[in-house]
Amino acid sequence: MKKKITKMFKLLKTGILFFGISLLLWNCEKEEENQLIESNTSLKTVTKKESSTFLNDYKVSAKGNSSNLTYDISKINFENITNSDSKLAVIPAEFKNSKLHTRILLLKINDTI
C-alpha cells in the first residue's frame, strides 16, 4: 500500500514539474512576441487617400496584365493592430469572373506602403 502511495506522489511531482516547465516556456514565448511588436514602432496607418493613390498606381504599373480583381475604396475599413496605435486598412475585393471574395490589406512599414 505504501508503495502505491509513494508511486502516486512521484507521478504527481513529475506531472507538476512538467506542467511548470511548459508554463514557463509558454510565458517566455509570449514575451518575445510582445517585444518584437514593441520594437517595431515604424508601423503607420495608411489613409484612404493614400490607399486610393497606391491602388491606382498599381493598376497603371500592371497595365500589361488585365486585373481580375475589383474593389471599392469607399468600403475601406480600419482594424486595430494588437499592441500598436496604428490601424490596418482593409478593402473588400472580389474576382470579376468568380464568386470568390478576398481583401486587400494595406499598412505603412518604414514609410512604405
Secondary structure, DSSP 8 states (H G I E B T S, - for coil): -HHHHHHHHHHHHHHHHHHHHHHHHHHHHHHHHHHHHHH---EE---HHHHHHHHHHHHHHTTTS---EEE-GGG-EEEE-TTSS-EEEEEEEEETTSS-EEEEEE-EETTB-
